[in-house]
């Protein structure tokens, strides 16, 4: 009998999350309300920031972050090519143009020197992605003189220099999509120490009873989502610990394989366990699929490809060689063992 397919990711939801959602339903306050306000305060405290504004998605949070920085038509935003298309959409929603910079293929994070070369006089902001849970070097990019929006969609709970990731830029955004570090189904949040930024985001996330005709959005989070998010946030140490334990198992299985393992950097989290296969990831992806294990390229399509651009060798190398193994906390011990054994069989040992 064929073993069940192991998904690349699945949320870790249980009785506590179900009860939190049920409690909201019993009260009848299902739209934005006290649960959202509490969730905002708790995430902000976890990240060491003054406040947060919960919204419908991470993309919505990015959009509002750019509007709060007064980015608009005629402006440009600097961002890495090797990342999710949400960043591209947020920049365009603001009416600005994306300026792409290359990444370090060993980490997937923005290459500071490439960012310096790519910067144009029209750039008004930089979106800094902490790829796969590995903190990017925010300090190295301050010399560009651009406000930094830290994209922590894959890095909630990570630290850099003893401080939470997200606390070094002008603002940070989180995503709470079903497969993110904590899950509310859909949802996101903008966070900042700057009261004026938080005020703009709160003003623009809803349009009801507005005092003027300024363009606003229906970007609200519901209390149902926030109630689940609060439970998930309380479980964050448990969820991150499980991810780290899975990563340790995979690392031991592949310690003598001819692949590059994730960088062991203090403060990182394992949102993804991304290895690099020198000959290219495609054959390994197919081999895992043949064993009923869903692995993925950690970035579906680099942004420069979507825009028909060339000249991003780091992003191309990362896309060609990177493979993400299932690393979700909801994986059973048996599933983790299956993945580890398959990885060892498929990726092999180093030759003597």
Beta strands, then each sheet from edge to edge (+ up, - down):
strand 1: 51-55
strand 2: 76-80
strand 3: 97-101
strand 4: 123-129
strand 5: 147-151
strand 6: 159-160
strand 7: 163-164
strand 8: 171-175
strand 9: 188-192
strand 10: 259-260
strand 11: 273-277
strand 12: 322-325
sheet 1: 1+ 9- 8+ 5+ 4+ 2+ 3+
sheet 2: 6+ 7-
sheet 3: 10+ 11- 12+
end
